[in-house]
């Protein structure tokens, strides 16, 4: 966790925002004592990433189904 003063937050926000973009938490100090924490937002995952673990795929998914298809005649 990085630390910064309120003055650094006000005068050099660009540097602090780069820390946040990298996923680091920034603890703000006021008069040398912890005052607040700035926590980065969780990174948004794509559609498939959000769906991870939600589908159950049977182990026999590629086995023949045993159906006589009209199109194959």
C-alpha positions in Angstrom: 0.0 0.0 0.0 1.3 3.4 -1.0 1.0 6.5 1.2 0.5 10.1 0.3 -0.3 13.3 2.0 -3.4 15.4 1.4 -1.1 18.0 -0.2 0.3 15.4 -2.6 -3.2 14.3 -3.4 -4.1 17.9 -4.3 -0.9 18.9 -6.1 0.2 15.7 -7.7 -3.0 13.7 -8.4 -1.6 12.4 -11.7 1.0 10.3 -9.9 -1.5 9.0 -7.4 -4.0 8.1 -10.1 -1.2 6.0 -11.8 -0.8 4.0 -8.6 -4.6 3.4 -8.6 -4.6 2.3 -12.2 -2.0 -0.3 -11.3 -4.4 -1.6 -8.6 -2.6 -0.2 -5.6 -4.4 1.2 -2.5 -3.3 4.6 -1.4 -3.4 5.6 2.2 -3.8 9.3 2.8 -2.0 10.9 5.7 -3.1 14.1 7.4 -0.5 15.6 9.8 1.4 12.4 9.5 -1.5 10.2 10.7 -3.7 7.9 8.6 -6.8 9.8 7.4 -8.4 7.8 4.6 -7.8 5.1 2.0 -8.4 5.3 -1.7 -9.1 1.9 -3.2 -9.1 1.3 -7.0 -12.3 0.0 -8.6 -12.2 -3.7 -9.5 -11.3 -4.1 -13.2 -14.3 -4.9 -15.4 -14.1 -8.3 -16.9 -15.5 -9.2 -20.3 -18.7 -11.2 -20.7 -17.0 -14.6 -20.7 -14.9 -13.6 -17.7 -18.1 -12.7 -15.7 -19.7 -16.0 -16.7 -16.7 -18.1 -15.5 -17.9 -21.0 -13.4 -21.6 -20.5 -14.1 -22.1 -23.2 -16.8 -21.9 -26.9 -16.3 -20.5 -28.8 -19.2 -21.2 -32.6 -19.1 -18.2 -34.9 -19.7 -19.9 -36.6 -22.6 -20.6 -33.4 -24.6 -19.0 -34.7 -27.8 -20.6 -38.2 -27.7 -23.2 -39.1 -30.3 -26.7 -38.4 -29.2 -28.3 -41.5 -30.9 -30.9 -39.4 -32.8 -31.8 -40.2 -36.4 -31.6 -36.8 -38.0 -33.9 -36.0 -40.9 -31.1 -34.0 -42.7 -28.8 -37.0 -42.7 -31.2 -39.2 -44.8 
